[in-house]
């Protein structure tokens, strides 16, 4: 009987340790891998997808599932819009990394715009990468620090300060990732979005 109690105790300790490690890992980052569904992501702007719901694909991601959306070609720019778990108080993400994978359907007629947009109630910060996604999965990452090159309001705006970034991250109301890079019809895709907190 005593030996059985010891086994139960050891089993309980192992289970609690696993739960603790899983919780700790979840606290280190917020991620969307799209292996089951769209995880609440939306598309905003110039897209054909009804009700701003992206198309979900359970294969051909990087790896697993991924999302895609189709350009409406009305002249605007469309973006991937992050769900609630990426928003709110994310001050711990300051000086940490945001990363994701993108691809586009073609490389003709490329244009420039903000690639990542962070918004709070009264402040908008934007970031522009030096290159665009390929027609195969392309990985991008940016550090959430002023040294990375964040700007206020537009890609030609004033450089964002440490105070600007911490202010936005303290009450993040919107996180957008550009999905459209072509002047004309195109399809954009996204996978493996992660916002690191540690």
DASUL-V663173 format. One record per backbone hydrogen bond with DSSP energy under -1.0 kcal/mol. CO is the residue of the C=O (numbers start at 1). NH is the residue of the N-H. E is the energy in kcal/mol with one decimal. If there is no record, write none. Layout:
co=CO nh=NH e=E
co=CO nh=NH e=E
This chain:
co=1 nh=5 e=-1.9
co=2 nh=6 e=-1.9
co=3 nh=7 e=-2.1
co=4 nh=8 e=-2.3
co=5 nh=9 e=-2.5
co=6 nh=10 e=-2.7
co=7 nh=11 e=-2.6
co=8 nh=12 e=-2.5
co=9 nh=13 e=-2.4
co=10 nh=14 e=-2.2
co=11 nh=15 e=-2.4
co=12 nh=16 e=-2.6
co=13 nh=17 e=-2.2
co=14 nh=18 e=-2.2
co=15 nh=19 e=-2.4
co=16 nh=20 e=-2.4
co=17 nh=21 e=-2.5
co=18 nh=22 e=-2.5
co=19 nh=23 e=-2.4
co=20 nh=24 e=-2.6
co=21 nh=25 e=-2.4
co=22 nh=26 e=-2.1
co=23 nh=27 e=-1.7
co=28 nh=197 e=-2.8
co=28 nh=198 e=-1.3
co=30 nh=195 e=-2.9
co=32 nh=193 e=-2.0
co=38 nh=41 e=-2.0
co=42 nh=81 e=-3.0
co=44 nh=79 e=-2.7
co=45 nh=47 e=-1.9
co=46 nh=72 e=-1.8
co=49 nh=52 e=-1.4
co=50 nh=53 e=-1.9
co=52 nh=43 e=-1.9
co=55 nh=68 e=-2.1
co=57 nh=66 e=-2.4
co=63 nh=62 e=-1.0
co=64 nh=61 e=-3.0
co=66 nh=57 e=-2.6
co=67 nh=190 e=-2.1
co=68 nh=55 e=-2.8
co=69 nh=188 e=-2.3
co=70 nh=48 e=-3.0
co=78 nh=179 e=-2.1
co=79 nh=44 e=-2.5
co=80 nh=177 e=-2.1
co=81 nh=42 e=-2.1
co=83 nh=86 e=-1.7
co=84 nh=87 e=-1.9
co=88 nh=172 e=-2.6
co=90 nh=93 e=-2.1
co=91 nh=94 e=-1.8
co=93 nh=96 e=-2.4
co=96 nh=144 e=-3.3
co=97 nh=196 e=-2.8
co=98 nh=142 e=-2.4
co=99 nh=194 e=-2.8
co=100 nh=140 e=-3.0
co=101 nh=191 e=-2.1
co=102 nh=138 e=-2.7
co=103 nh=189 e=-2.4
co=109 nh=183 e=-2.8
co=115 nh=178 e=-3.0
co=116 nh=127 e=-2.1
co=117 nh=176 e=-2.6
co=118 nh=125 e=-2.9
co=119 nh=173 e=-3.1
co=119 nh=174 e=-1.6
co=123 nh=120 e=-2.7
co=124 nh=153 e=-2.5
co=125 nh=118 e=-3.0
co=126 nh=151 e=-2.9
co=127 nh=115 e=-2.2
co=127 nh=116 e=-1.9
co=134 nh=104 e=-2.2
co=138 nh=102 e=-2.6
co=140 nh=100 e=-2.2
co=142 nh=98 e=-2.6
co=143 nh=145 e=-2.0
co=144 nh=95 e=-3.3
co=145 nh=148 e=-1.5
co=146 nh=149 e=-1.3
co=150 nh=160 e=-2.7
co=151 nh=126 e=-2.7
co=152 nh=154 e=-2.2
co=154 nh=157 e=-1.9
co=158 nh=152 e=-2.7
co=161 nh=165 e=-2.2
co=162 nh=166 e=-2.6
co=163 nh=167 e=-2.1
co=164 nh=168 e=-2.4
co=165 nh=169 e=-2.7
co=166 nh=170 e=-1.3
co=168 nh=171 e=-1.0
co=169 nh=90 e=-3.8
co=172 nh=88 e=-3.2
co=174 nh=119 e=-2.5
co=175 nh=82 e=-2.7
co=176 nh=117 e=-2.5
co=177 nh=80 e=-3.5
co=181 nh=111 e=-1.8
co=182 nh=184 e=-1.1
co=186 nh=71 e=-2.8
co=187 nh=105 e=-1.6
co=188 nh=69 e=-2.1
co=189 nh=103 e=-1.5
co=190 nh=67 e=-2.1
co=191 nh=101 e=-2.9
co=193 nh=32 e=-2.6
co=194 nh=99 e=-2.6
co=195 nh=30 e=-2.4
